[in-house]
Amino acid sequence: MQMKRLMAGTLAAMTAGATLAMGAFGIANLGDYVTTSDGSLASPIIVVGDGSGSSGAGIVKDVLGAADIAAAVAGYATTTTTGGASGASVTVTGGAQLDTPNQKLYLYDTIDNATQTLTSNELPTLLASGTVSTNDGDYDYDQFIELGNVTIEFSKSSEDIDPVPMILVGTTKSDGAYKTKVVFSKALNFSDTDTPGEALTLFGTEYTISSESTNSKVVLFGAGQSVTLSEGDETVVSIGGTSYTIKLLGVSSPTAGDTAIVQVNDVSDEVIEEASRKIGGLNIYAKDVFYLGKESQVSSATLQLGSQKLILEDTKEVKITIGSDDTTIDNTHVSIAGTNDISSITVATAAQDSDTDHVAVDTPFVDPVYGGFQLEFGGMVPAADSTSIETIDFNVGGDDDATVQFADDRGNSKTLSFAHNTDGNLVLKDSGSDQIYNFEGAVAREKDYIMVDSGDFGHLFEVTEIDPSSLTDTGEVSLKDVFSGATITKVIPKAYTNATWVIDGQTYYVNITDKTVDEVIITWGTGSNIADIGSVLTVFPTIETAKGALIALVDDILVSNVSGLAVGDSLELPGGETVALTENKSAALTGLSPGKVQANFMVDWINETVGQKLNITVEIPDSQGNLTTPGVLIIEEEDNDDQKHAILVYTEYDSANTEIQWTRPRFTNAAASGSDTLESDNKVRSGRDEYGSTYAYDTDPDQNAVTVTYPDYQSFAIIAIGTDPVFSVGELALQTAVKLTAPVSKIASEVNADAPGADLILVGGPCANSVTAAVMGVATTYPECAVPFEGLTKGIVAEYTDAFTDASKALVVAGVTADDTRSLAAGVMAGTFAVNE
């Protein structure tokens, strides 16, 4: 050890090799001493003396101060994760999101569930207000996009694709994906001779009003390319990838109006001002024609080449001419409002056919009318490859065993063999035919398994030892946590058959029956006692997964002679629902409370004179009857509707009754889930529900296989409308508390004084704590151990950064008296005190 010799009587000598911590000399954070690794606390170790020093009598106060600091350390023991309840942040450029900060869009929502109308506030350029200027004055107008009542679903639509989340736009024009709406501040007379030729910009495209317009039919020209030519001039343009030579042959002024004589390649024709004509396969609109009669003047014309001719006629579908193509845009509907003049123009837009009736990732819905914007689906968050997604795998272990693999909330991953073929029956047993009990109060033997979940601290324990006590010897019960591999043991006092056992801070009652084969009963919860379940019987206990789902192993439970079960008692079902047993009954438990798991259960209960008999099982969704074979109920967290839904994955015999196999999973949220066969592999069926849980059911293996993915938070859709929406998704970093599962405090004799392997917080001075004495370089005996405190009235808080060979550091919290030590410990917790005083 590197020793530090201090000179008595001076503060400078006392702090040689140390850095003053906290207080007026620079406040350090207690969190600087806290590090975590793999979800566990790695440091600090909090060290108190072992009572062997000169101040052994004050050790109790040191222990209390250490306990205070340990409590504060727990507040800094966090690990960084992504996702969780806060989900992810989404930003969109080139468009406006359809969700809001307070209302996300989920699978099976309609796209107008959060936002009903987009305005210039959301899309300042695309939906900018404008003005039509005529000789009669200015007519201001505003633009809006009203979202339709179309749904986000898990579907293939009618395409030969794998099922994915998508927006089903549909082909029903009365609803439509959206409606575009132009509203004039005062009604505009489109039939007036002053209106044609005026410009307006609608939904990102610039148009000129045609003289063909009336107050029930609006005809607009949108420019492709615009050129101004003098008589005799020509130019070459490329429209739609085709090259055209355009020449203005001449300009005339017949009675019908000024006219441009235009040649396109080798074809020529006349175009009247503010009208269009197709010449040489190219649509040309004569925006302005300038006829100058004098020989000294040169006439000219401004031509819009490749222009769109857009016809919006009340109660009709939109018609459009682009180049040489005249098209009716199917499944659109125009509504023109106004008593005489036009006050608004509304166009409802749906998909034109079944090939374009959905919007998926990389498959936007481009507006077919104005063409200046699109409806874009950015996918679901979290994405399939996100670290916020966990996987639960269901496989087999030979002909007779089914397995499930997942990680629990403590970070332990395990493959459980839980369904077994025993003499032609599928039962809840491991591959060695050892029983798995999934209800409270079960009578278990060595090698059997017991599931418990008091206080939501779920465990699957294997009973590794049952040793009854005797009049002369203690007994014990040992349980092995199947996920962590750790074994815990409870000693049974002499001459006792029972004991109280605290696990995870929860009280359990253990009772041993000394028979030919020793047995143990474990009970917990409201009113429970030794071999007595109390007033609430827990069935299907759960284990929490890494991302927050609850896993229950389920089957057809038969519980006989449950001690203490009576009328007025209750069943506690997975997810926290409690149901009273009011009478002898055979009934389905349906329509359970909001916030509880929306799975249905079938209960048969007989309150017999000599005992009780209870049979309870899960109802299989989709009217598949009651579960009679082992399965797994995956219970989701509460969703946006304040409900908890679930997925049931269960086993069955194959058609020849020779081997166990998996059947297709079922969602309890039947109204908001969907499934379909993959086009890429017709032996795989995929399903997804509103929460975002997704399964893949593969019938290619002989006994089938299932994979379920579960998100850390309810998945939501990102959807936008704009010129070219681009999504950026960032999952939020969260600080999650680390459960302290190992001791954080030690006595001095338990610490390696050369290389402790962790940073230390040393509570107590060198007279009480030998590690403090070694770090400060003084003896543990009086009066030498008091030397560092000469001239001080309260004590020392100092950090030593070179005290150990493994680069660990030490924070000394030492008072002049034991009371002072505890007071300084309180200051360390708060970070506010004066040091070395």
BELBELNOR-V238967 format. One record per run of one state. SS is the DSSP state (H for helix, E for strand, C for the rest). FROM is the first residue (numbers start at 1). TO is the last residue. Records with the same first field share a line. If there is no record, write none. Layout:
SS->FROM-TO + FROM-TO
This chain:
C->1-10 + 15-17 + 21-22 + 26-29 + 34-34 + 38-39 + 44-44 + 49-55 + 77-77 + 83-83 + 87-87 + 94-95 + 98-99 + 101-102 + 104-104 + 106-109 + 111-116 + 119-129 + 135-136 + 148-150 + 156-163 + 169-177 + 189-198 + 203-204 + 210-216 + 223-224 + 231-233 + 240-241 + 255-256 + 265-266 + 273-275 + 280-281 + 291-299 + 306-307 + 314-317 + 323-324 + 330-331 + 338-341 + 350-353 + 357-357 + 361-362 + 364-364 + 367-373 + 382-388 + 397-400 + 409-412 + 423-424 + 428-428 + 430-434 + 438-438 + 440-442 + 445-448 + 453-453 + 457-458 + 468-474 + 482-486 + 493-497 + 504-505 + 514-518 + 525-528 + 530-531 + 533-535 + 540-541 + 546-549 + 555-556 + 561-569 + 573-577 + 581-584 + 590-596 + 598-600 + 608-611 + 620-625 + 627-630 + 636-643 + 645-645 + 654-659 + 663-665 + 668-669 + 678-683 + 690-693 + 699-704 + 712-715 + 723-725 + 732-732 + 738-744 + 751-759 + 764-769 + 777-783 + 790-794 + 801-809 + 816-817 + 831-837
H->11-14 + 23-25 + 30-33 + 56-76 + 84-86 + 354-356 + 454-456 + 670-672 + 748-750 + 770-776 + 784-789 + 818-830
E->18-20 + 35-37 + 40-43 + 45-48 + 78-82 + 88-93 + 96-97 + 100-100 + 103-103 + 105-105 + 110-110 + 117-118 + 130-134 + 137-147 + 151-155 + 164-168 + 178-188 + 199-202 + 205-209 + 217-222 + 225-230 + 234-239 + 242-254 + 257-264 + 267-272 + 276-279 + 282-290 + 300-305 + 308-313 + 318-322 + 325-329 + 332-337 + 342-349 + 358-360 + 363-363 + 365-366 + 374-381 + 389-396 + 401-408 + 413-422 + 425-427 + 429-429 + 435-437 + 439-439 + 443-444 + 449-452 + 459-467 + 475-481 + 487-492 + 498-503 + 506-513 + 519-524 + 529-529 + 532-532 + 536-539 + 542-545 + 550-554 + 557-560 + 570-572 + 578-580 + 585-589 + 597-597 + 601-607 + 612-619 + 626-626 + 631-635 + 644-644 + 646-653 + 660-662 + 666-667 + 673-677 + 684-689 + 694-698 + 705-711 + 716-722 + 726-731 + 733-737 + 745-747 + 760-763 + 795-800 + 810-815
